[in-house]
Amino acid sequence: MKKFLFLLVGLSITLFAHSKTVILTMSDYAATSLSDKNLSVTTSKGTGYTNPAYNATSADLRIYANGTITISSIDTAHITSIVFDLSYQGQQQLAKLTSTNGTVSQSSGPAEASWSGFANSVTFTVGPKADYGSKPSDNGQLCFLSLHITTTAAGSDEDDCTLDLTQEFDIVKGHAIYYPQNGTALKSFYLQVFSDFEMEYETSTNDWVIVNGNGAFYTFDIYPSTERSFVGTYTSTIGDNKLGGLGIKNQSSLIIHKCNNDVQSFLKSGSVTVVWVRDNLYNVTYDVTDEATNRHTHTWTEIPIDAYNETGGVYTITNEQTAIGRVECSLGVYVRNGQIVVPAEVGQSITVYNTMGQAVYSKSAENVETLIDGLSSNQVLVVRVGQKTAKIVL
């Protein structure tokens, strides 16, 4: 089994251009949430017991154990750096902070906390104990007088060709490429989910390549329970060499692609869960850490994922056919004289499945009406045309 990691390049990460730094002083707002200078700050008690509070005596904003704070850009800029100016209380009870993206840096004696990355929004969760404070046995808090926030300038993002693995992009579609068992290499799917790229299959390298677009490209090398479905939960822990902990060197990775250049990091640990919704739509949840120790976590709902074989051909996925009762799309398919009549555009893929999810017919439409015969009568079948399905009784 040979898999090609597309667009592998080693690039140094450059400094951000068109940056600006904004200081938000909590005493100017005396609130637990604010919106100003094209930035918003919202807080919540999260899974904790105490609501965040502004302390007028200390002039600091306080988020308590297991609470959260979300800092967002409300224009087209991305946030690249956040420094928390801790109050006296904050120095005493600084908890460990975890973020939804980017990298948190903390130290004690004196206590300090900051974040770096490239995101429109980042949420921090406050740990239960004051691990970085001068009173580490106390309950954890995040108490600060001001925020020093550096962003790219509004409107500069589309022209910013900086490559950074902490950048966050919307994931809108995907591919599931099936590789059969080959010698000691086990059968697997190379699940790829990515931004709104224009892509095409390159026969010279047996790989999909990006033709146009900027964004993120995740690959998860997973081992399914069946060769006809990639739905499931797949995990990797430190020490495993790929999702599922089987096989050869890890090929699960994150690639950031901008301005026809790339930067890549292999994924070191974490999990991905794929849930079928309908047709070729899936919910994909991942919580992974790359080799550069960046954490990436998100749930993308109803993204289209098309399946292919290792040479770029269409591969039949049958997990969506196991729920026959959920097939509701009307395609104008009907039975005439023992034949299935399928209206379809020329070139559209037509596949017929039995109730076991097995494909019993597969062919591209050569006319606006396709006649299918030779199938056993007295059975329920599912006809798929493109990405739509319908149920008939033959």
N, C-alpha and C positions, 0 to 999 in steps of 0.2 A: 504494500500500500504506500503510495507516494502522495504526499500533500505539499502543495506549494504555498508558502506564506507570501502573499502578494505584497509588492511594494516595500521591501525591507531596505531601509536606508538608515545610516547612522548620521544624525544631524545634531549639531550643537544648538542649544536653546539660547536665543538672543534676548536682549532686553526689550521691554515693551515700549513702543513709541506712543506719542500723543497721550501721555498720562497726566493725571491731576490728582491732588490729595485734598480731601475735605476733612475738617475736624467738626464732629458733632459733640457739643458739650451738654451733658445731661441737665445741668441747672438751667439751661436756656429753654428747656421743654417741660421739666418737672412732670414727666409722664412715663408710663411703662411701654408706650408705643409712640412712634413719631414718623412723620414723613416730611422731608426737607432736603433741599439741594440735590434733587433727583435721586435721593436714597430713602429707603424706608427701613424702620426697625420695629419688629414686633416680638413680643415675648409671651410665654405661656408657662404654666406650672408643669406642663407635660404629664409625666406619670408621678410627679411629686405631690406634696400635700400643701405647699405654701405658694400662693400666687406671687408673682414678681411685684416689686414695689420700688417706688422712688423715695429715697430717704432725704428729706429736706435738710436735716441737720448736717449730714455728711455730704450732701449734694451728689450722691451716687445712685445709680440704678442697680438694683440687686435682683439676681435670678438665683433661686435656691436649688437645693439638691434635686436632680432629675428634671429640672425645668429646662426650657429651651429659649433660644433667641435666634431670630432669623433676620439677616441683613440682606437687602435686595437693592439692585439698581432698577429704577423705574423708567429709564430711557434705554437707548441702544448700547450703552457702555457696559463693560464687564468689570467686575471687582477683581483686583489682582493682589491686594494686600490689606489686612486689617490689624491694627495694633490696639489692644485694650489698655487704656491708662487706668491702672488699678487704684482704688482708694485704699485708705488705711485698713478698712474692713476686708477689702479684696486681697491685700497682702497677707492677712492672717488666715483667710479661709478659701484660697484659690483651689478649686477642684480640678480634676482632669477633665479636659474638654474634648469631645469627639465631634467631628464635622461630617456633613453629608458629602463633601467633596473637598479637594485641596489638601493642604498639609497644615496641621496645628503644631506650633512650636511653644513649649513651656519650659520654665525653669523655676527653681526655688532659691531663696536667699540672695537677693530679693526675688520675690515672686514676679514672674513676667508671663504674658500670654500674647501670642500673635498668630496670624494665619496668612498663608500665601496660596495662590491658585489663579484660576481664570474662570469666573462663573458670573452669571446674572444674579444668582442667589445662593446663599449658604446658610445652613441651620446648624447651630451648636447645641449640644446637650451637655448639661452640667453634671458631673459625676457625684456620687453619694458622699465622698469624704474629701477633706481639704488636703489632698495629697501634695500639693505644691505650696501650701501656706505655712506660716510659722506655727500654726496650731493644727497639725495633721490629724489629730484624733477628733477634731470637730467635724460637724456636717459640712459638706461642700457647698460653696457659693461662687458666684461670679459677680463681683461688685466693682464698678468702674465709674470714673468721673467723666471720661470722654472716649470717643472712638476716632482713631486716625485711619481713614479709609482712602486707599489709592485705587483709582479706576482708570480705564482707558477713556479717552475723550468721547463724548456722545457722537455717534455717527462714524467713528473711526474703525469699528470692528470689521466691517465688510472689507476694508482695505488692509487690515492688519494680517500680515502673513506669519506672525510669530507662532512657533510650534511649542506647545506645552501640554504635557500629559494630564494636567489638572483641568484643562478646558472641558466644559460641559456642552454637549450638543444634543438636540433632539434626535431620537432614533425613530425612524418612520417605516422601515421595511427590512426584509432579510432574505437570506438564502439558507437552505438546508441541503448540504451536499453529502450524498451517501457514498461511503467507501466500503466495499465488501471485504470479508476476511481474506487476507493474503498471507499465507505461511503462518508465522507466529503473531502477526499483526491482527488484532481483533477488528471485527466490523464496527464502524462508528459513523456518526454524523459530524460533519464540520459545520456547526451552526454559526452563521454570520448574521449579525444585526447591525444596521448602519444608518447614517444620515441620508438626506435626500440627494444621493449621488446619481449621476448618470453613469451606468456601467455597461460593459460588454464583455463577452467571453473571448479570450485570446487563445486560439488553437495552438499557436507555437509554444506556449508555456503551459497549456491546460489549466488556465486560471482566469478568474474574473478580475478585471482591472477597472479602475476609476477613470472615466473619460472627462468628467467635469464635476465640480462641486467642492465645497469645504465641509468638514465635519469629522465625526468619529466612526470607527469601524471596529466592532468587537467580534472576536472569534472564540467560540467555545468548542473544544474538542471533546465530544461527549459519547458515551456508550449506552445505547438504548436497549431496552429489553426485547424489542422486536425490530427487524430491519425495515418495517413499513411504518414506523412512527418515531418521532423524536420528542413526543410529549413526555414530561416527567421532571423530576428534580435531580440535579447532578451536583455533586460537591467535590471539593478538593481541600485538603489541609496541608499545612507546611510539611514537606517530606514527600507528598505525592508528586508525581510528575505530570499529571494532567487531570482534568475534571473526571472523577470516577476513580482516580488513582491507579490506572492501568496503562500498559503500553510503553511507548518510547518517550523521548524528550517532549516536554510540554510544548504544545503549539497553540494553546489558548493565549490570546493576546489582545491588546488595545493598540490601535493605530490612529493617530491624529493626522488628518490629511488637509493641508491648506496650500493654496497657490501652487499646486502640482508638486509639493514636497511633503515628506512624511517623517514622523517620529514614532517609534514603536517601543512598547514594553510588554514582556510576557507577564501573564497573570500568575501570581504565586499561590493564592489561596482564595477560598470563597465558594459561592454556589450560584447556580442559575436554575430557575424553574420556568418551564414552558407549559402553558395551559391552552388547549384548543378551545376556541370560542365558536366559530362556525366557518364554513367554506375554508379559505386559506388564511383566516385571521386568528391570531394567537396573542395571549398576554404573556409577556416575558419579564420576569423579575430577576435581577442579578444584584449580588452584594459581593464584590471581589476586591482584592488588593493586588496591585501590580508589583513588579520587582523593585520599582522606585518607592515603594511603600505608600503609594497613593491609593486611597479607597474610593471605589466607584459603586454607587448603589442607586437603583431606580426601578420603577415598574412602568413598563410601556404597555398600553392596552390596545388591543385589536390592531396590531400591525400585520400587514400581509407578509407571509413567508412562503416563497415558492421553493419546491424541491427539485434538485438536479442530481444526476449521477456524476462520476468523477471525470467524464469527458464532456460535460456541459449539456447533456441531453436531459429531457424532462424525466423526473423520477416520480413514480406513483406513491402517494401517501394515502393510507387507508384508515388512519385513526378517526378521521371525521366521519367515516361511513359506518362506524360502529353504533352510532345513535341514529338509526333509521327514522325514528319517530320525529327527529328534529329537522328532517329535510322538508322544506316548505316552499322553495322557489318553484314557480311555474314556468316551464320553458316551452309550452305548447307541444310537448312530447306526447305521442299517443300510439296505440297498437292498431294495425290494419292487416287483416289476413295473416296473422301470426308473425308479422314483422313490426319492429319498433321503428317509428318514423320520428326523426329528430331534425327539427329546423335549426340551422346553424349557419354562421357566416363561413365562407370558404376559408380553409386554413385553421379554423378553430379546432381545438383538441376535444374529442368526444371519448368518454370512458364510461363503461357500464360495470357496476359492481353488484355482486350478490349480497345477501344479508350477512355473510361472514366477512364482508369487507374485501373479498377477492375480486380483482379485475377480470372480467370475462370477455371484455371487448375494449379495444383501444385503437383509435385511428383518427387522423385529421380529416375534417370535412372537405370533400372535393366538390360538392354542390350545395346549394342552399337547402336541400333536403336530403338527409342521409337515411337509407333503409338498412336496418340491421336484422339479419335473419340467422337461423342456425342455432339459436339459443333454446334451451329447454323451456317448455311451457309450464304453467301452473306454479310460478314463482314470483316473489317480489324482487324487483330490481331497482337500483338507483342509477340514474343517468346523469352524468356530469358533462356540461358543456362550458369550457373555459373555467370560470370560478363559480358557476351556478349549478345547482343540483335539483333534481326532481325525482319523485318516487312513482313507479308504475307497477302494474300487475300484468304479467305476460300470459 
